[in-house]
């Protein structure tokens, strides 16, 4: 069983193994297309990561859109890796895990 976490932490690949740290494309086992989608999502989220708490409140709508995109990516990862993976989502904008 793989235990993965999707987050947009600054200057990372966005996908990490709970026990081994951030993964490369080759380590992930994902398709190149999905890997590129993750990288674009991380890049889009980096703007939010750099702002202060008050600005995050002002940008809550954008954070929610990015989080919905991240959750959709989690579903795609599950689709590609199958039953042998558990994936968590961490919102860098809200600074907490999002469960569903």
Buried (B, 14 or more C-beta within 10 A) or exposed (E): EBEBBBBBBEEBBBBBBEEEEBBEBEEBBBEEEBBEBBBEBBEBBBEBBEBEEEEBEEBEEBBEEBBEBBBEBBEBBBEBBEEEBEBBBBBBBBEEEBEE
